[in-house]
């Protein structure tokens, strides 16, 4: 099968700036799984560090770690992180800014990490103080077909009543109910809030 030198990501092309945000966003979560996702046997996934248009390594580390934890909790496949430093990886990615990914990069990462798929993401909205706000775009590329087989796009604004209810449900299913501050504990830490957001998004990978 002959491949083109670049792979177009389609609906994932647009990048949303996140250096500053209005005080309120309408929370949304959209996702898509292709027929190719259902047919692909995925045993090992490479998770790339998330991209952010502001140079804040701590933000990237928090969100990437949260997704690594939640992806592993699914128990559907092994999750590995790249050994290269972030600067090197940034040269290989740029999916959100160019809308394409080089096939040679996909094949190199597939061989280096024995990965059946590569997950990449972009932090689109970020507010690390109350009310917490986190927006994320994420996608999965099959290293066999070179196509995006799963994608999700979510904005989670804790200022909304509906979001507070989701946080409560998440807390009750994953934490001790008698923990100090209760479910509001999640709204006091961006690390914990990132975990909540990652949980909501990665659940869309389940059948």
N, C-alpha and C positions, 0 to 999 in steps of 0.2 A: 504494500500500500504506500502510495507516494504522499508525502506531507508537504504543505506549504511552509516557507521559512518562518512565518509568524502565524499566531493563532488569534483570531479576533474574539474578544470577550462579549461582544453584543451589548446586552442591556447593562453591563457592568462598566461601561466606558466612563460615564460621568463621575468626576471627583467633586466632592462637596467641601468647600473650605470650612475650617473649624478654628481659626485663630480667635474669632469672637462670635458670640451667639446671642440672639435675642433672649429676653428673660423667660420665654415660654415656647415650647414646641408641642405639636400634636404628636403623641406617641403612636407609633405604627410598627408593625412587623410583617414583612412580606418575604416569601421564600418560594423557591422553585426547585423541584427535582425532576430531571429529565428521564426519559425511558432508558437512556444510557446508564444512569445511576443505578437503576434497578437491575440492569444486566451485568454491571461491573462487579467483579469480586474484589473487595478491598480488604486487605489484611494488614497493610502498613501504610501510614499516612505521615507525610512530612508537613509540619506546621511551621510556616515562615513567620518571623516577627511582623507584627502589624505595622502598617505605615501610618504616619501622622505628619501633617504639613507644618507642625511646630516642633522644634528640636527639644523634645522633652522625653528623654530616655526612660524616666520613671513611669510615665504614662504608658509607653509602649510595652514595657516589661510587665506592668500590672495587667493589662488587657490580654497580652499574649499568654501569660501564665494562667490567667483565669480560663481561657479557652482550652489550654492544654489539659487542665484539671478536669473540666467538664466533658471534653471529648473522650478522655480516658474513662470517665465514669460510665459512659455509654456502653463500654465493653464490646463494641462492635469491631474495633481494630486497634492495632498498636499505634501509638502516637510518638513520633520522634521530633526533636528540635535540631536545627542545623548547627554545625560546629563553627561555621564561619562567623566573623564579626559582622555587625549590622551594616557597616559601610560597604563591605564586599557584596553583601546580599542586595543592597539597594541598587547596585549597578545591574543586577540581573533581573530585577522585578519591574517596577514602574508600571504595573498593569493598570492602575487607576488613573495615571496621568496620560498614558499613551493609548490605552484600550487594547494593547496587544502584549503578548508574551512570546519571547523567542523560543522556537521549538528546540534549538540546541540546548538552551538552559533547562528545559523540561527533561530532555533525555539525559543530560549530565546529572541532574539531581536524582532522577530515577535510578541511574546506575550507582551513584555514590551512596544513596540511602536505601536502595532496594525498595523504593516507595511505589505503591500502586496508585497513589493520588497525592496531590499537593494542595494544602489549604493556605490561602492568603487572605489578608484582610486590611481594611482601612478604617481608622477612627475618624468619623465624620463630625461628631459633636462631643464636646467634653466640658463639663463644669464640675470641678472637684469639691464644691461646697454646697450646702443645702440651699435650695432643693437640687439634689444630684441630677445630672443629665449626662447620658452617654448614648452616642449614636455609632453604629458599626455597620460596615458592609463586609461581607465575607463570601468567599467562593471556593469551590473545590474543582481542581482540574484532574482528569484522569490522565495518567502518564502513558497509558496505552493508546487512547484515541486523541489525546491532546485537546479535548473539549471540556468546557465547564459543565459539570454534571449536577452540581448543586450550588445554589446561591441564596443568600439571605440578606435583608436590608432592614435594619431596625433602629428606631429612635425611642429611647426610654427616658421619659421625663417624670421624675418622682413627684413633681408638683401636681400631677393629675391624680384624682381619687381612684381611677381605675388601676393606675400603676401601683398605688399603695395597697390595693387588694391583692394584686399579683405578688407583691413583695411579702405580704402576710402569708399567702399560700405557700410560697417558696420557703419561707422561714419555718413554717409548721412541718414541712416535709423533710427538711434538711438539718434543723437545729433543735437543741433542747428548748422546750417551751418555757422553761423557767430561767433562761439566760438573762443576764443583766441587760436592761433596756428592751428586752423582747425583740420583736421584729424590727423595731426602729433602729436597732444596732446596725442593720444593713445600710440605713440611710445616713450613717455617721462616718462611713469610711468608703472611699472610692474603690479600694481593693475589694471590699465585700460587695459593693454595688456592681463592680465589674464581674464578679462571680455570678451574681444574680442574672445579669444581662447575658453572660455566656451560657448559662443554664437555659434560659428561654430560647436562645437562638439554636443551640446545638440539639435541643429536643426535636427540631424539625428534621433532623437526619434519621430519626427513628421511623420504622414502617407505619 
